[in-house]
Amino acid sequence: MRAKFGGFIFLLALLFIFPIQGFAVDYWINDVKIDAHLQNDGTVYVTETHTYEFDGEFNGITRTVIPKKGSSIKDFSATENGEKLRVEREDDLYKIHRKGEDETIAVTLSYKIENGIEIYQDVAQFYWPFFDNRNESTYENLVITVHPPQPTSSDVIAFGYDEAFQKETVQSDGSVVYQFGEVPSETNGDIRIAYDVSLFSGATFVTSDKPMKEEIVKDKNELFAKAQEKAETKETLSKVAIVIVPIFALLFFVIIIRNRFEGKARLAAVTSEMQNPGYLPKQELSLPATISFTNHNYLPQGQSMAAALLDLVRKKMVRQVSDERFQLVNQAGALPHESILIEWLFKKIGQNGEFGFSDLKAYSKNKKNSGKYSSFQMKWGEAVRNEVKERQLYEDKSKFKLFFGLISIVLVPFLFLFPMYDLFGWFVLNLILFGGIIIYVISYRPKNMEGLKIYHEWLLFKKRYKVLTPDEWKKWSEDDQMRAYIYGLGIGDKEMKKQNEDLLSALYKPNYNESTYFYPYSVYSFGNVGPEASAHFQFANESIGTGSSSSSSGGGTGGGGGGSGAF
């Protein structure tokens, strides 16, 4: 019963926290027909028919109708096949209740827009957003028809913005049909129509006692002029794109191929001079620095720290006094990153020159230490990488990077111009190309001859070590066995860690120290403490623990707009 009750509470909590996901409705709005009947008193009667196709259960549909400033929505109602449906209003959102499952339904909405017409000295204007960029749904096929108070043969000025641009057709009776076709969600599409003011003789209000026809015609001409200018600019940009994008792509490809051939030539020269390839390399760098250098400058958090601690034991700066405790012996000749590690583990986390995994666990559980721990990790990792940096194992390619980076700036303006002029295909290609160049410029760090030698010596060693037999391994000195074990632990390679376990299991166990409950200083003791140390450092990293808000606004002309949905 407790388990069932707990599961019920958990389910309620999920529904409370994620209500939208819990009640998501799959639907498509296949057709929307909107008829706006303008009245001579300035009122607009609107009838909308929305055809929804539902997949699964649903409770109804929604329609948001946001009036422009100075106007208002009245008498909102909904019917299906002449039968009235219940409507629930929440500010500008209307919820039409109609339950069902796996159905296609057609719901007719009716409402009145008071003061929906703007009355001027010479014309009356219907300038309205039936949807705007707050609309959450895509209309598969939208048609809006605007009817004048009475048929008219006088000039009708009609046009539209954004999705409504060039979608209008003026009929012989003066009505205007906007054939939108598909309208994506979160888009605008204001319509604008002007009739002779004499058709609205019943209006008891005047928006402005000034002529407006000339200004509306001017706005229409400017809209078309901008569209023409945009089309011409788009054509010019297309011609530029056909030239500039392939040229840069070819240049990028040639540079990559050239650098690749140069790298292969250097590698061939290095490998031809290698002696005993595949054997444990000489110690050119400290083991933590070797791990970083041969692992793309990455230090696996738990494993690398465990390896660094065991390396201090190998170098006899630290003595292992039990399976879980270590004692600082000396730090003479310690490298900078070794001094940082000793200071942190034995003087900050541990006490009196001793450090244990229980100290690490207690320290990392205290959230007050989060910043200090992260700071130490960064400082230690930076010191390890500085050792590599000071050895100068990479070629200086700063001039090449600067040159290539500067000429690639030519692509930057097109990252804005291409989408601005609806050249999305070229935008994607340009973005991929520019991003690839920047990533390549940042990441391109070819190793010099010395760096290649160190890197490939350890690379070949990793391959050979994984198939090394216990009999071969037993012939090594214990220091070499320890170095190989520490490297395998720190690099985080699963096959090397498995080989470490297999090789250690083939060793004769040293005498067990009954008073301290651990095996004395030996590679065998590393086999016991290595995985334990790695797990404790990983736990500490995970224990040192880690929000955003967003807002949006939009709308059509005059702050109006709307959209559709379902629940």
C-alpha positions as CSV (number, residue, x, y, z in Angstrom):
1,M,0.0,0.0,0.0
2,R,2.9,2.4,0.8
3,A,4.4,1.8,-2.6
4,K,1.1,2.4,-4.4
5,F,0.5,5.5,-2.4
6,G,4.0,6.8,-3.1
7,G,3.6,6.1,-6.8
8,F,0.2,8.0,-6.8
9,I,1.8,11.0,-5.1
10,F,4.7,10.9,-7.6
11,L,2.3,10.9,-10.5
12,L,0.4,13.8,-9.2
13,A,3.7,15.7,-8.7
14,L,4.7,15.1,-12.3
15,L,1.3,16.3,-13.6
16,F,1.6,19.4,-11.4
17,I,5.1,20.2,-12.5
18,F,4.7,19.3,-16.1
19,P,1.0,20.0,-16.9
20,I,1.6,21.0,-20.6
21,Q,3.5,17.8,-21.4
22,G,1.0,15.7,-19.4
23,F,-2.0,17.0,-21.5
24,A,-0.4,17.6,-24.9
25,V,-2.8,17.2,-27.8
26,D,-1.8,16.2,-31.3
27,Y,-3.7,18.0,-34.0
28,W,-3.6,19.6,-37.4
29,I,-5.6,22.6,-38.6
30,N,-6.3,21.6,-42.2
31,D,-8.6,24.5,-43.2
32,V,-9.5,27.9,-41.9
33,K,-12.1,30.1,-43.6
34,I,-12.6,33.6,-42.2
35,D,-15.3,36.0,-43.5
36,A,-15.3,39.6,-42.2
37,H,-18.5,41.5,-43.0
38,L,-18.0,45.2,-42.6
39,Q,-21.1,47.2,-41.5
40,N,-21.8,50.8,-42.5
41,D,-21.7,51.8,-38.8
42,G,-18.1,50.7,-38.5
43,T,-18.8,47.3,-36.8
44,V,-17.3,44.1,-38.2
45,Y,-19.1,40.7,-38.0
46,V,-16.7,37.8,-38.3
47,T,-17.4,34.2,-39.0
48,E,-14.6,31.7,-38.9
49,T,-14.7,27.9,-39.7
50,H,-11.7,25.9,-38.4
51,T,-11.3,22.3,-39.5
52,Y,-9.2,20.3,-37.0
53,E,-7.9,16.8,-37.4
54,F,-7.1,15.2,-34.0
55,D,-4.9,12.2,-33.2
56,G,-5.9,10.9,-29.8
57,E,-8.2,12.3,-27.1
58,F,-9.0,16.0,-27.0
59,N,-11.2,18.3,-24.9
60,G,-11.7,21.2,-27.4
61,I,-10.0,23.9,-29.4
62,T,-8.8,27.4,-28.5
63,R,-8.9,30.7,-30.3
64,T,-7.1,33.8,-29.2
65,V,-8.5,37.1,-30.5
66,I,-6.6,40.1,-29.4
67,P,-8.3,43.4,-30.4
68,K,-6.4,46.4,-31.6
69,K,-6.2,49.4,-29.4
70,G,-9.5,51.3,-29.4
71,S,-11.5,48.3,-30.5
72,S,-13.2,45.4,-28.6
73,I,-14.4,41.9,-29.2
74,K,-18.1,41.1,-28.4
75,D,-20.6,38.3,-28.5
76,F,-18.1,35.4,-29.1
77,S,-19.9,32.1,-29.8
78,A,-19.1,28.7,-31.2
79,T,-21.2,26.0,-33.1
80,E,-20.7,22.7,-34.8
81,N,-23.2,21.7,-37.4
82,G,-25.6,24.3,-36.0
83,E,-25.3,23.0,-32.4
84,K,-24.0,25.5,-29.9
85,L,-20.8,24.7,-28.0
86,R,-19.7,25.9,-24.5
87,V,-17.2,28.7,-24.6
88,E,-15.0,29.6,-21.7
89,R,-13.1,32.9,-21.8
90,E,-9.8,33.8,-20.2
91,D,-8.9,37.4,-21.1
92,D,-8.3,37.2,-24.9
93,L,-8.3,33.4,-25.0
94,Y,-11.5,31.5,-25.8
95,K,-11.7,27.8,-25.0
96,I,-14.3,26.0,-27.0
97,H,-15.3,22.7,-25.3
98,R,-15.9,19.8,-27.5
99,K,-14.6,16.4,-26.4
100,G,-13.6,13.6,-28.8
101,E,-11.0,11.1,-29.9
102,D,-9.3,10.6,-33.3
103,E,-11.8,12.9,-35.1
104,T,-11.9,15.6,-37.8
105,I,-14.2,18.4,-36.7
106,A,-15.3,21.7,-38.2
107,V,-16.1,24.4,-35.6
108,T,-17.7,27.7,-36.6
109,L,-16.8,30.8,-34.5
110,S,-18.7,34.1,-34.6
111,Y,-17.9,37.4,-32.9
112,K,-18.3,41.1,-33.4
113,I,-15.5,43.7,-33.6
114,E,-16.7,47.0,-32.3
115,N,-14.9,50.1,-33.7
116,G,-13.0,47.7,-36.1
117,I,-13.2,50.2,-38.9
118,E,-11.1,53.4,-39.0
119,I,-13.1,56.3,-40.4
120,Y,-11.3,59.2,-42.2
121,Q,-12.4,62.1,-44.3
122,D,-12.1,60.3,-47.6
123,V,-11.8,56.6,-46.9
124,A,-12.6,54.0,-44.3
125,Q,-9.9,51.5,-43.4
126,F,-10.0,47.9,-42.2
127,Y,-6.5,47.2,-40.9
128,W,-6.5,44.0,-38.9
129,P,-4.4,41.1,-37.7
130,F,-6.4,37.8,-37.5
131,F,-3.2,36.1,-36.4
132,D,0.3,37.2,-35.3
133,N,3.6,35.8,-34.2
134,R,2.1,34.6,-30.9
135,N,0.1,32.0,-32.8
136,E,1.2,28.5,-31.7
137,S,-0.3,26.6,-34.7
138,T,0.2,26.2,-38.4
139,Y,-2.8,26.8,-40.7
140,E,-2.5,24.3,-43.6
141,N,-4.9,26.4,-45.8
142,L,-6.1,29.8,-44.7
143,V,-8.5,32.0,-46.7
144,I,-9.7,35.4,-45.5
145,T,-12.5,37.2,-47.3
146,V,-13.5,40.8,-46.4
147,H,-17.0,42.0,-47.6
148,P,-17.9,45.7,-47.9
149,P,-21.2,46.9,-46.4
150,Q,-22.6,46.8,-50.0
151,P,-21.3,46.0,-53.4
152,T,-19.1,48.7,-54.8
153,S,-17.4,49.5,-58.1
154,S,-15.2,52.3,-56.7
155,D,-11.5,51.8,-56.3
156,V,-10.6,49.4,-53.5
157,I,-7.1,49.6,-52.0
158,A,-6.1,46.2,-50.7
159,F,-2.7,44.8,-49.7
160,G,-1.1,42.8,-46.9
161,Y,2.1,42.5,-44.9
162,D,4.4,39.6,-44.2
163,E,2.5,36.3,-44.9
164,A,-0.4,38.4,-46.4
165,F,1.9,40.1,-49.0
166,Q,0.5,39.7,-52.5
167,K,-2.1,37.2,-51.4
168,E,-5.1,39.6,-52.1
169,T,-7.6,39.5,-55.0
170,V,-10.2,42.3,-55.3
171,Q,-13.5,40.8,-56.6
172,S,-16.0,42.6,-58.9
173,D,-18.4,43.4,-56.0
174,G,-15.6,45.0,-54.0
175,S,-14.9,42.1,-51.6
176,V,-11.3,41.1,-51.1
177,V,-10.1,37.5,-50.9
178,Y,-6.7,36.7,-49.3
179,Q,-5.6,33.2,-50.4
180,F,-2.8,32.5,-47.8
181,G,-2.4,28.8,-48.4
182,E,-0.1,27.4,-45.6
183,V,0.7,29.9,-42.8
184,P,3.5,28.8,-40.4
185,S,3.1,29.2,-36.7
186,E,4.6,32.3,-35.1
187,T,4.3,34.5,-38.1
188,N,2.5,37.8,-38.8
189,G,0.1,38.5,-41.7
190,D,-1.8,41.8,-41.2
191,I,-4.4,42.7,-43.9
192,R,-5.2,46.3,-44.9
193,I,-8.2,47.4,-47.0
194,A,-9.6,50.9,-47.7
195,Y,-13.0,51.7,-49.1
196,D,-14.7,55.0,-50.0
197,V,-16.0,56.5,-46.8
198,S,-19.5,57.0,-48.3
199,L,-20.1,53.2,-47.7
200,F,-20.0,53.8,-43.9
201,S,-22.6,56.6,-43.6
202,G,-24.0,55.0,-40.4
203,A,-20.7,55.4,-38.4
204,T,-21.2,57.7,-35.5
205,F,-17.5,58.2,-34.8
206,V,-14.5,59.6,-36.8
207,T,-11.0,58.2,-36.2
208,S,-9.4,61.3,-37.7
209,D,-10.9,64.3,-39.6
210,K,-8.2,64.2,-42.3
211,P,-7.8,62.6,-45.7
212,M,-6.1,59.2,-45.6
213,K,-6.3,57.7,-49.0
214,E,-3.1,59.3,-50.3
215,E,-1.1,58.0,-47.3
216,I,-2.5,54.5,-47.6
217,V,-1.6,54.4,-51.3
218,K,1.9,55.7,-50.4
219,D,2.3,53.0,-47.8
220,K,1.3,50.4,-50.4
221,N,3.7,51.7,-53.0
222,E,6.5,51.8,-50.4
223,L,5.7,48.2,-49.4
224,F,5.9,47.1,-53.1
225,A,9.1,49.2,-53.7
226,K,10.8,47.5,-50.7
227,A,9.7,44.1,-51.9
228,Q,11.1,44.9,-55.4
229,E,14.3,46.2,-53.8
230,K,14.5,43.1,-51.7
231,A,14.0,40.8,-54.7
232,E,16.8,42.6,-56.6
233,T,19.1,42.4,-53.6
234,K,18.3,38.7,-53.2
235,E,19.2,38.1,-56.8
236,T,22.5,39.9,-56.4
237,L,23.3,38.0,-53.2
238,S,22.5,34.7,-55.0
239,K,25.0,35.5,-57.7
240,V,27.6,36.5,-55.0
241,A,26.9,33.3,-53.1
242,I,27.5,31.1,-56.1
243,V,31.0,32.5,-56.3
244,I,32.1,33.2,-52.8
245,V,30.9,30.1,-50.9
246,P,32.5,27.6,-53.4
247,I,35.7,29.6,-53.4
248,F,36.1,29.6,-49.7
249,A,35.0,25.9,-49.5
250,L,37.7,25.0,-52.1
251,L,40.3,27.1,-50.2
252,F,39.4,25.4,-47.0
253,F,39.6,22.0,-48.6
254,V,43.0,22.7,-50.1
255,I,44.4,24.0,-46.8
256,I,43.2,20.9,-44.9
257,I,44.6,18.5,-47.5
258,R,47.9,20.4,-47.6
259,N,48.2,20.4,-43.8
260,R,47.3,16.7,-43.7
261,F,50.0,15.8,-46.2
262,E,52.5,17.8,-44.2
263,G,51.5,16.1,-41.0
264,K,51.9,12.6,-42.6
265,A,55.4,13.5,-43.9
266,R,56.5,14.6,-40.4
267,L,55.0,11.5,-38.8
268,A,56.8,9.3,-41.3
269,A,60.1,11.0,-40.5
270,V,59.5,10.5,-36.8
271,T,58.5,6.9,-36.9
272,S,61.5,6.0,-39.1
273,E,63.8,7.2,-36.3
274,M,61.9,5.5,-33.4
275,Q,63.8,2.8,-31.5
276,N,61.9,0.0,-29.8
277,P,58.4,1.2,-31.0
278,G,55.7,-0.1,-28.7
279,Y,57.8,-0.3,-25.6
280,L,57.3,1.8,-22.5
281,P,58.7,5.3,-23.5
282,K,61.3,7.2,-21.5
283,Q,59.9,9.8,-19.1
284,E,60.0,13.0,-21.1
285,L,57.2,14.6,-19.2
286,S,55.6,13.9,-15.8
287,L,52.9,11.3,-15.9
288,P,50.0,13.8,-15.4
289,A,51.5,16.0,-18.2
290,T,51.9,12.9,-20.4
291,I,48.3,11.9,-19.8
292,S,47.1,15.4,-20.8
293,F,49.4,15.7,-23.8
294,T,48.5,12.3,-25.2
295,N,44.8,12.7,-24.4
296,H,44.1,15.9,-26.5
297,N,44.9,18.2,-23.4
298,Y,42.1,16.5,-21.5
299,L,42.5,15.2,-17.9
300,P,39.7,12.8,-16.9
301,Q,38.7,14.2,-13.6
302,G,38.6,11.2,-11.2
303,Q,41.1,9.1,-13.0
304,S,43.8,11.8,-13.6
305,M,43.8,12.9,-9.9
306,A,44.1,9.3,-8.7
307,A,46.9,8.8,-11.1
308,A,48.7,12.0,-9.9
309,L,48.4,10.8,-6.3
310,L,49.8,7.4,-7.1
311,D,52.6,9.1,-9.0
312,L,53.6,10.9,-5.9
313,V,53.7,7.5,-4.1
314,R,55.9,6.2,-7.0
315,K,58.3,9.1,-6.6
316,K,58.4,8.5,-2.9
317,M,57.2,12.0,-2.0
318,V,54.1,10.3,-0.4
319,R,53.9,7.1,1.5
320,Q,50.8,4.9,1.6
321,V,50.1,3.9,5.2
322,S,46.9,2.0,4.7
323,D,44.5,1.1,1.9
324,E,42.8,4.5,2.3
325,R,45.4,6.8,3.9
326,F,48.6,8.5,2.7
327,Q,51.3,10.4,4.4
328,L,53.5,13.2,3.0
329,V,57.2,12.4,3.2
330,N,58.9,15.2,1.3
331,Q,58.2,17.5,-1.6
332,A,61.8,18.3,-2.6
333,G,62.0,18.8,-6.3
334,A,58.2,18.7,-6.8
335,L,56.9,20.2,-10.0
336,P,54.5,23.1,-9.8
337,H,51.4,20.9,-10.3
338,E,52.7,18.4,-7.8
339,S,53.2,21.2,-5.2
340,I,49.6,22.3,-5.8
341,L,48.3,18.8,-5.4
342,I,50.3,18.2,-2.2
343,E,49.2,21.6,-0.7
344,W,45.5,20.8,-1.5
345,L,45.3,17.2,-0.4
346,F,47.7,17.1,2.6
347,K,47.2,20.6,4.0
348,K,43.7,21.8,3.0
349,I,41.7,18.6,2.8
350,G,43.8,16.4,5.1
351,Q,45.6,17.4,8.3
352,N,49.1,17.1,9.8
353,G,50.6,15.9,6.5
354,E,48.1,13.0,6.1
355,F,45.3,12.6,3.6
356,G,42.6,9.9,3.4
357,F,39.6,9.2,1.3
358,S,37.3,9.9,4.2
359,D,38.8,13.4,4.4
360,L,38.0,13.9,0.7
361,K,34.4,12.6,1.1
362,A,33.7,14.9,4.1
363,Y,35.3,17.9,2.3
364,S,33.4,17.5,-0.9
365,K,30.0,17.0,0.8
366,N,30.3,20.5,2.4
367,K,28.8,22.8,-0.3
368,K,30.7,25.7,1.2
369,N,33.8,24.1,-0.3
370,S,32.4,23.9,-3.9
371,G,34.1,27.1,-5.1
372,K,37.5,26.2,-3.5
373,Y,37.4,22.7,-4.9
374,S,36.6,23.9,-8.4
375,S,39.3,26.6,-8.2
376,F,41.9,24.0,-7.1
377,Q,41.0,21.7,-10.0
378,M,41.4,24.6,-12.5
379,K,44.7,25.6,-10.9
380,W,46.0,22.1,-10.9
381,G,44.9,21.3,-14.5
382,E,46.4,24.6,-15.7
383,A,49.7,23.8,-14.0
384,V,49.8,20.4,-15.7
385,R,49.1,21.9,-19.1
386,N,51.7,24.6,-18.4
387,E,54.4,21.8,-18.1
388,V,53.4,20.7,-21.6
389,K,53.3,24.3,-22.9
390,E,56.8,25.0,-21.5
391,R,58.2,22.1,-23.4
392,Q,57.1,23.7,-26.7
393,L,55.9,20.5,-28.3
394,Y,53.7,22.3,-30.9
395,E,54.5,24.3,-34.1
396,D,53.9,28.0,-34.1
397,K,51.0,28.5,-36.5
398,S,49.9,31.9,-35.2
399,K,50.6,33.7,-38.5
400,F,48.7,31.1,-40.5
401,K,45.8,31.2,-38.1
402,L,45.7,35.0,-38.1
403,F,45.7,35.1,-41.9
404,F,43.1,32.4,-42.4
405,G,40.9,33.9,-39.6
406,L,41.1,37.4,-41.1
407,I,40.1,36.4,-44.7
408,S,37.2,34.3,-43.3
409,I,35.7,37.5,-41.9
410,V,34.5,38.1,-45.5
411,L,31.9,35.4,-44.8
412,V,30.5,37.1,-41.6
413,P,28.2,39.7,-43.3
414,F,26.5,36.9,-45.3
415,L,25.5,35.2,-42.1
416,F,23.1,38.0,-41.6
417,L,22.3,38.9,-45.2
418,F,21.4,35.4,-46.5
419,P,18.6,34.8,-43.9
420,M,17.5,38.4,-44.2
421,Y,16.8,37.9,-47.9
422,D,15.4,34.3,-47.5
423,L,18.4,32.6,-48.9
424,F,18.3,29.9,-46.3
425,G,20.1,27.2,-48.3
426,W,23.1,29.5,-48.8
427,F,22.9,30.6,-45.2
428,V,23.2,27.0,-43.9
429,L,26.2,26.3,-46.3
430,N,27.8,29.6,-45.2
431,L,27.3,28.9,-41.5
432,I,28.7,25.4,-41.8
433,L,31.7,26.7,-43.8
434,F,32.4,29.6,-41.5
435,G,31.9,27.5,-38.4
436,G,34.2,24.8,-39.8
437,I,36.9,27.4,-40.5
438,I,36.7,28.9,-37.0
439,I,36.8,25.5,-35.3
440,Y,39.8,24.5,-37.5
441,V,41.7,27.7,-36.8
442,I,41.2,27.3,-33.1
443,S,41.9,23.5,-32.9
444,Y,44.7,23.3,-35.5
445,R,47.8,22.7,-33.3
446,P,50.2,20.5,-35.2
447,K,52.9,18.9,-33.1
448,N,56.5,19.5,-33.9
449,M,59.0,16.7,-34.3
450,E,59.6,16.3,-30.6
451,G,55.9,16.4,-29.8
452,L,55.1,13.9,-32.5
453,K,57.8,11.6,-31.2
454,I,56.4,11.7,-27.6
455,Y,52.8,11.3,-28.7
456,H,53.4,8.4,-31.0
457,E,55.7,6.6,-28.7
458,W,52.9,6.5,-26.1
459,L,50.3,5.7,-28.8
460,L,52.2,2.7,-29.9
461,F,52.8,1.7,-26.3
462,K,49.1,1.8,-25.6
463,K,48.4,-0.6,-28.5
464,R,51.2,-3.0,-27.5
465,Y,50.4,-2.9,-23.8
466,K,46.8,-4.1,-24.4
467,V,48.2,-7.5,-25.7
468,L,51.2,-7.7,-23.4
469,T,51.6,-11.1,-21.7
470,P,52.2,-11.4,-18.0
471,D,55.6,-13.2,-18.6
472,E,56.8,-10.1,-20.6
473,W,55.5,-7.7,-18.0
474,K,57.2,-9.5,-15.1
475,K,60.6,-8.8,-16.7
476,W,60.0,-5.0,-16.3
477,S,61.4,-3.0,-13.4
478,E,58.8,-2.2,-10.8
479,D,59.1,1.5,-11.6
480,D,58.2,0.8,-15.2
481,Q,55.3,-1.4,-14.1
482,M,54.1,1.5,-11.8
483,R,54.4,4.0,-14.7
484,A,52.4,1.8,-17.0
485,Y,49.8,1.2,-14.4
486,I,49.5,4.9,-13.5
487,Y,49.2,5.9,-17.2
488,G,46.6,3.3,-17.9
489,L,44.6,4.5,-14.9
490,G,44.9,8.2,-15.6
491,I,44.2,8.1,-19.4
492,G,40.7,6.5,-18.7
493,D,41.2,3.8,-21.4
494,K,38.9,0.9,-20.5
495,E,41.1,-1.7,-22.3
496,M,44.2,-0.5,-20.5
497,K,42.5,-0.6,-17.1
498,K,41.3,-4.1,-17.8
499,Q,44.9,-5.1,-18.8
500,N,46.2,-3.5,-15.6
501,E,43.8,-5.8,-13.6
502,D,44.8,-8.9,-15.6
503,L,48.5,-8.3,-15.3
504,L,48.3,-7.6,-11.6
505,S,46.3,-10.8,-11.0
506,A,49.2,-12.7,-12.5
507,L,51.7,-11.3,-9.9
508,Y,52.7,-13.0,-6.7
509,K,51.1,-11.2,-3.8
510,P,53.5,-9.5,-1.5
511,N,53.3,-10.2,2.3
512,Y,50.1,-8.7,3.7
513,N,50.8,-6.2,6.6
514,E,48.5,-7.3,9.4
515,S,49.1,-4.1,11.5
516,T,48.2,-1.7,8.7
517,Y,45.8,-3.9,6.8
518,F,47.3,-3.3,3.3
519,Y,50.0,-4.5,1.1
520,P,53.3,-2.6,1.4
521,Y,54.8,-0.2,-1.3
522,S,54.5,-2.1,-4.6
523,V,52.7,-2.1,-7.9
524,Y,50.4,-4.7,-6.4
525,S,49.2,-2.2,-3.8
526,F,48.4,0.2,-6.7
527,G,46.0,-2.4,-8.0
528,N,44.1,-2.2,-4.7
529,V,44.2,1.6,-4.2
530,G,44.0,2.8,-7.8
531,P,40.3,2.0,-8.6
532,E,39.4,3.1,-5.0
533,A,41.1,6.4,-5.4
534,S,39.6,7.0,-8.9
535,A,36.1,6.3,-7.5
536,H,36.6,8.6,-4.5
537,F,37.9,11.5,-6.7
538,Q,35.0,11.0,-9.1
539,F,32.5,11.0,-6.3
540,A,34.0,14.3,-5.0
541,N,33.7,15.9,-8.4
542,E,30.1,14.9,-8.7
543,S,29.3,16.0,-5.1
544,I,30.6,19.5,-5.9
545,G,27.3,20.7,-7.3
546,T,25.9,23.2,-10.0
547,G,18.8,28.5,-14.0
548,S,17.0,30.9,-16.8
549,S,14.0,32.8,-17.7
550,S,12.7,34.2,-21.0
551,S,10.0,36.5,-22.1
552,S,8.6,37.4,-25.5
553,S,6.3,39.9,-27.0
554,G,4.8,40.4,-30.4
555,G,1.6,41.1,-32.2
556,G,0.2,42.5,-35.3
557,T,-0.8,46.0,-36.1
558,G,-2.0,48.1,-33.2
559,G,-1.1,45.4,-30.7
560,G,-3.8,43.1,-32.0
561,G,-3.5,39.6,-33.2
562,G,-4.3,36.0,-32.2
563,G,-3.9,32.4,-32.9
564,S,-5.3,28.9,-32.6
565,G,-4.7,25.8,-30.5
566,A,-6.3,22.8,-28.8
567,F,-6.5,21.3,-25.3
